[in-house]
Amino acid sequence: MPLKLTVIGTGYLGATHAAAMAELGFDVLGLDIDRGKIEMLQQGRVPMYEPGLEELLSRHVAGLPDSSGRLRFTSSWEEIGEFGDVHFVCVNTPQKHGEYACDMSYVDSAFSLLAPHLKRPALVVGKSTVPVGSASRLAGVLRELAPVGEGAELAWNPEFLREGFAVEDTLHPDRIVVGVSGERAETLLREVYAGPIAEGTPFVVTDYPTAELVKTAANAFLATKISFINAMAEVSEAAGGDVAKLAEAIGYDDRIGHKFLRAGIGFGGGCLPKDIRAFMARAGELGADQALTFLREVDSVNMRRRTHMVEMARDAVGGGFLGRRIAVLGATFKPDSDDVRDSPALNVAGQIQLQGGQVTVYDPKGMDNARRLFPTLGYAPTALDAVRGADVVLHLTEWRQFRELDPAALAEVTRQRSILDGRNALDPTLWRKAGWTYRAMGRPSA
């Protein structure tokens, strides 16, 4: 009999995973306690923007025209327990309020609610990003609360999704990591991921702690690389150098590479910032805090970039924001997403507004979420409208749409032809040719 899969939690990770598992040929039942979210998913819609996800859902959600019918949704834990052979836990693990540590309450709740309904052998697979040591504890929760006892096994299978590429990353991952305690769990997961494995995706089998550490270690490395080039931008500015050329030159070393070496206002979003902070907190609990003290500086460099962009904007408008109009291009923390969690762009916009600036924001996909988070900022329906009458333009999210803007057309509506490229993604020559003063972090003024 083909395996039946469940996905617990249908947010960004869970909705993507459920749709992708249906695409791989499995019957899938998704669970969420938010009935509004369930109703939306049953219509083939998602509460976030992710390229290709709604199309994938519509191909498989039961009841939709021309769908495979392999994907359904419920709010019943009993139905989940009866249906599934393999249960994927995909709930959120945010940062605790006022602390660096990870909030495990959603994961703990999911396990305690699922376990009593496991009356036959089943594999529970954690995909959430959790502090190392969590899996061993949760395996004990399953054994204690599940009627099937030892028949309820646990595996940990971290996700490595990039927002904007989540569908591709799930269907064609660059690696699959599974932390298991026995051969049966490994065998079941090899069956689940048979498609990607057949395509040549590496399948890495580890113990629980290593699987948990892989995700946090990967995020810590990426954050370090981003903050490294931003630190080099600070030195380049002080020395009169060009960080873009510096990054190009060191990136040709294949031990370093060019990826994540674009200096700017730093990283944000729902993963990197909270994951490196939770990693530091957990290392402290384990007595290994000295191993990760460098991440404090990584975090500090990252946050400093936002303040530096505010200072650059203040200089560009003559030393003070009162009475000045500032256009901000970008609200999301990265392009191809509507995610504004810990967005550097909105953080900068908010700081400038608090200092008296009249800020107008435009983003191709993040406007509704930005309005909910920063309702007092001004919002424009187009980039041209955002720039109209502005004393300075800040490019803060590297959407392709912004790279394709016509500097000459924008020059006709702005008050001052001054642009600050917070992502080092625009063509300086093109903008200067159109009469703009172009500045970017870590690069010469001209």
Protein Blocks (a to p, Z undefined) as FASTA:
>chain_A
ZZddddehjafklmmmmmmmmmnopacddddfblklmmmmmnopafbdcehklmmmmmmp
ghiahiahlaccdfbfklmmmmpmbdcdfbdcdddehiabdcfklmmmmmmmmmmmmmbc
cddddfbdcdehjlmmmmmmmmmmmmnlmmlccdddddfbdehilmmmmmmccbdcdddf
bfklmmmmmmmmmmmmmnopacddddfklmmmmmmmmmmmmmmmmmmmmmmmmmmmmnop
afklmmmmmmmpmklopghpagcebpedjklmmmmmmmmmmmmmnopmmmmmmmmmmmmm
mmmmmmmmmmmmmmmnoopaghpacddedjbfbehiabfghifklmmmmmmmmnopacdd
ddfklmmmmmmmmmmbccdfbfklmmgopabdcdfbfcfklmmpcfklmmmmmmbdcddd
fkopacfklmmmnopacddehiafZZ
